[in-house]
Amino acid sequence: RGVGVGLIITQRHPHIITVVEAGSATACGEIVEGDVIIGIDGTDVEEQDMKVVRGMLLGPTGSRVHLALKRGQAGTAEEEESHYEVTIIRGIKKTKPRFV
């Protein structure tokens, strides 16, 4: 299972272009569209092929993957880059509460 993001490789790193509404990335509550993945489980992913990155993100449902990310870029509306890390549980879906 994956982590619930859509990616594109630009500027040598995978950029998150979509975050699946009920996916694992949404459930963790920190990842947003436009974030850049700089590491997966301690491995730098700069200049990695999309197939390699995808393989690193996929794993058994319930297993964990640790991502290092950055947000914002110099020369854009968000001048400061901020780096953060998050651990995601693969295949976990965020559910909306049901009212009875």
C-alpha positions in Angstrom: 0.0 0.0 0.0 1.0 3.6 -0.6 0.9 6.8 1.5 -1.9 8.6 -0.5 0.0 11.2 -2.5 0.4 12.0 -6.2 4.0 12.9 -7.3 5.9 14.5 -10.1 9.7 14.7 -10.4 10.8 18.3 -10.9 14.0 20.1 -9.9 15.6 16.7 -9.1 13.2 15.9 -6.2 9.7 14.4 -6.0 7.1 17.1 -5.5 3.7 16.3 -4.0 1.0 17.4 -6.5 -2.0 15.8 -4.8 -2.9 14.5 -1.4 -5.6 11.8 -1.4 -8.4 13.1 0.8 -8.9 9.9 2.8 -5.3 8.6 2.5 -2.5 8.0 4.9 -0.8 11.4 4.2 -4.1 13.2 5.1 -4.5 11.1 8.2 -1.0 12.2 9.5 -2.2 15.8 9.1 1.0 17.5 8.0 1.6 16.9 4.3 0.2 19.4 1.8 0.3 19.8 -2.0 3.6 21.5 -3.0 5.7 19.8 -0.4 9.0 18.3 -1.7 10.2 14.8 -0.5 13.9 15.0 0.2 14.3 11.6 1.9 12.5 8.3 2.5 13.5 6.1 5.4 16.9 7.9 5.7 17.7 7.7 2.0 18.2 10.9 0.0 15.9 10.8 -3.0 17.5 13.6 -5.0 17.7 12.6 -8.7 16.0 9.3 -8.1 13.8 7.9 -10.8 10.0 7.9 -10.2 9.9 4.1 -10.2 12.5 4.0 -7.4 10.7 6.6 -5.3 7.4 4.8 -5.8 8.9 1.5 -4.7 10.3 3.2 -1.6 6.9 4.6 -0.7 5.0 1.4 -1.2 4.9 -1.3 1.4 2.5 -3.6 3.4 -0.6 -2.1 4.9 0.1 -1.0 8.4 3.9 -0.6 7.9 5.6 2.7 8.5 7.6 4.9 6.2 9.6 7.9 7.4 9.7 11.0 5.1 11.9 14.1 5.2 10.2 17.0 3.4 10.6 20.6 2.7 8.0 23.3 2.2 8.4 26.7 0.4 11.2 27.9 -1.8 13.3 31.0 -2.1 12.0 33.4 -4.8 8.4 32.4 -4.3 5.6 33.8 -2.1 7.0 31.6 0.7 10.5 32.9 0.9 11.6 30.6 3.7 12.1 26.9 3.3 11.1 24.8 6.3 12.2 21.2 6.7 10.2 18.7 8.6 9.9 14.9 9.1 6.9 12.7 9.5 6.2 9.0 9.9 3.2 7.7 8.0 1.5 4.4 8.4 0.8 2.9 5.0 -2.7 2.2 3.9 -4.4 3.9 6.8 -7.4 5.9 5.8 -8.8 9.0 7.5 -12.5 8.5 8.2 -15.1 11.1 8.8 -17.2 10.7 11.9 -20.7 9.4 11.4 -23.6 11.0 13.2 -26.6 8.9 14.0 
